[in-house]
Amino acid sequence: MGTITNPADLAKMRAACQDAAKVLDFITPYVKPGVTTGELDRLCLEYLTDELKVKSATVGYAPPGYPPFPGAICTSVNHQVCHGIPGDKVLKNGDSLNIDVTIIKDGWFGDTSRMYAVGEQSILSRRLTEITFECMWKGIQQVKNGATLGDIGHAIQTVAHREHFSIVREYCGHGIGQIYHDEPQVLHYGTPGAGVVLKEGMTFTIEPMINEGTRFTKVLPDGWTVVTKDRKLSAQWEHTVAVTADGVDVLTRIPGDDNDPFLDNAHL
């Protein structure tokens, strides 16, 4: 059942996850009106290759049925749900952007994504971004030895539906470690107490994709970019986590960064 880490493995996994998060920190000041998604990709690839000395997990990545992915990051803008290919798209004031990065360090994968506001974000876009962030953290709060994947999905679903947003069902979180996409599949909806039981040492991503409109999606002709069918906004946040004896360890969170944990429940 996916990756079960020991303390030595977990230290390597954390190092990979921390470097993935550093890429998202690095690119933050460059996300502004007028930049292309291709330029953001070039900067990230240069940073992770030359500064961090790690490898992109996505350049050339080609699971069965997919063409090779060309970018070091996924750049999903506005109604793009996930897997957006970086290119000549120019970001404009008011856009929302998800950047998703996965790197390989010493054979271990680190995977994380964040939302970025381009210039002045609309009220609706900001609300969707904030609620999706809350969804992710409510899901993370459920992670502990003996809990289930259904507990995570239900917590996420409860927040999204409270706000009359919908949850993308075709794409989900996943086990990760020395394999990029491993078991289990981490659905962002579910029933409390159902599904796989979490065990200490398990590592996986929680990465809810929340839509302003309906949950339905389609893939563009490029074979990768997923968009909302109704062309309404979508948002996503992602962390890689490890199950501990007494709770959860958020491996892709850098202490002091803007991606605060909210694990004390005081803010939600």
N, C-alpha and C positions, 0 to 999 in steps of 0.2 A: 504494500500500500504506500507507494511513493517513497519519499526520503525520510528516514529517521536518523537524525544526527546525534553523534556523541559530542562531548564538549570540545574536542579538538576540531571536529568537522564544523561545529557551529562557529568557532572562531574564524575559520576560513570563509564560511558563508557570510558572516557579518562583515568581513573586510570587503568582499565583493559587493555586498549591498550598500555599504557606506560609500564606495567609489561610484556606484550608480547614482546615489543621491547627490554626490558632489558635482556630477555632470549637470543635474537640474539646477543646483545652486549657481554653477558657473554661467549657465546660459540666460539666467533671469534678466540681467540688465540689457541684453540684446533684443529682448522681445518688445518691440515697439512698432508703431505704424511705419510702413515703408520697407521693412525688412522682408526678404523672401524666406519661405520655409526651407528652401535649399541652402540658403546662407546659414541659417540656424543649424542645419544638419552638418554643414562643412565645419563650422566652429566646434560643434560637439565632438565630431570625429577627430579633429585635430587635438582637442583637449584630452580626450580619453586615450588617444594613441601616444601623444608626445609628452603630456604632463603626468597622467596617471599610469601610463605604461600597461594598459589593459586592452583587451580586445572587444570589439563590438560583437554582440551575439546576433545582430539582425542583418548586417551587411551580407548579402548572398544567401540569407536564410530561405529555404524553399521546402516546406513540408509537402507531402504528397498532394498534388492537385493545384499547387500554387506556383506562380513564377518566382524567381529569386527576388527577395526584397532588396532594394538598392540602398536604403538609408541606414545610418547609425541611430536614428531616432524615428519614431512615428510622430507625425504632426497632424493632428485632427482638429479642423477649424469649424466652429459654429455647429452646423448640422451633421458634421462628420463624427461618427460614433467612436471609431477606433481604426488603427492600422493605416492612417493617412500617409501617403508617400510624399516625402519632401520634394520640392521642385521649384517652379518659377512663380508660384502663387505669392502675391504681395499682400502682407497683412495690412489691414486698415483699421482706423480708429473705431472702437466698439466691438471688434472681433473677440471671440473667446477661443483659446487654443489649449489643447492638451498635448503635452510632450511626454512620450513614453520611451524609456531607455532601458536596455538590458545589456549588461557587460559580462565578460568572463574573466575571472581572476584566479589563477592557480587551479583551474578546472572547475570552479564554482561560479554559479550564475547569480547576479543581482539584478532585480527587476523592480522598477518603480515608475510612477507617473504623477504629474501634477497639472492643475489648471492654471493658466496665465490669462490675465486681462490685457488686451492690447489697447493702450490708451484709456479712454473713458468707457467703462463697461455699463451696459444698460441695466436697469433695475431688475428686469426679468433674468438676464444672464447672470447677474451677481447672485440672485436668489437661487437659481438652479445650481450654480457652482457651490454655494454654501451648503445647500441641502445635500448635495452629493458627497461633500466632505463629511457632513454629519452621518450620512448613511455608512460611509466607510468606517468611521470611528465607532459607531454603534455596533457594527459587525465585529470589529476588532475587540471590543469590550467583552464579547461573548466567548472569546478564545481562552480555553483553559483545559487542563487534563480532565477527561471524562465528559466534556461538552460534546455537542454534535455539530456537523455542518449545517443541519437544519436550524439550529439555534442562531447561527450566523446569518443565514439567508432570511430568516423570519425577522430578525432585528432590522436588517437593511430594508426589507419590504415594508415594514411598519412605518418607518420614517418617510419613505418615498410616497407611499399611498396616503399618508396623513396630509401631504402637501399636494395631492392630486397629480403627481408625476408618475411616470411609468418606468418599468425596469426592463432593460434589454435581456432577453432570455437565451439568445443564440450564442452568446460569448460569456465567459465566466473566468473566475480565478482558477488557479492550478497549483499542484505540487511543483516544487522547484528545489534544486540542489545542484547535483552534478549533471542533471538532465534539465533542459530548459522547460519543457512542458511535460510534467509527470502527473501521475495520479496523486491525490484525488482531484476531481472537478469540484470547484467551489462555486456553487450556484448562489446568486444574489437574491433569492427568494426561497421560501421553504417553510417547513413545519417544525416547531420546537420538539426536540427529542428525536427527530428523524435523521436518517443518513449516517454517514461514517462517524464513529466515535473518535474524538481527538485524543492523541497520546503524546506524552512528553517527548520532545525531540522532533516532532513533525514540523516541516517547513512548507509554507504555501503562500500564495498571493491572495489578497482580498482587493478587488478592483471593480466596484460597481459602476455600471454605465447607466445613467439615469436620463430619461428623455422628458422634454417639456410636453410633448404630445403623446401619440401612441407609441407602443413598444416596438412596432414593426420596423425592420431594417432591410436594406438591400446592399449588394456588393457592386461597386462600379466596374466598368469594363477593364480597369487596370488589374483586376483580380485580387486586390487587397483592400482598397478603401471602402469602409462600411459607412453608410449614411442612413439617416432616418427617412422612411418612405414619405412622410408628410413634410419633410424638409424643415421641421422645427428643431430647436436647439437640443443638443445632447452634451452631457458633461461626464467626466470620469476622474477618479483619484485612485491611486494604487500604492499599497505597501506590501512588502514581503515580511511575514511574521513567523515566529517560532513558538510552538507550544512549550511552556515551562511547567514545572511541578506545581506552581501556585498561580499561573496566569499566562501572560503573553509577553513576548519580547519582540518589539517592532524593529526589525533589523535594518530597514531602510530609512529610519529617522535619524537625522544628525542632531544631537542635542543643541538646542538654541536656535534651530532654524524656524522658518515661518510655518512649517507643517506640524503644528503643535498637537500633542496627543489627546487632550481633552479627556484623559482616562479617569479623572476624578469626578466626572459627571457634573461638575459645577457649571460648565458652560453650555450644557445641552438640556 
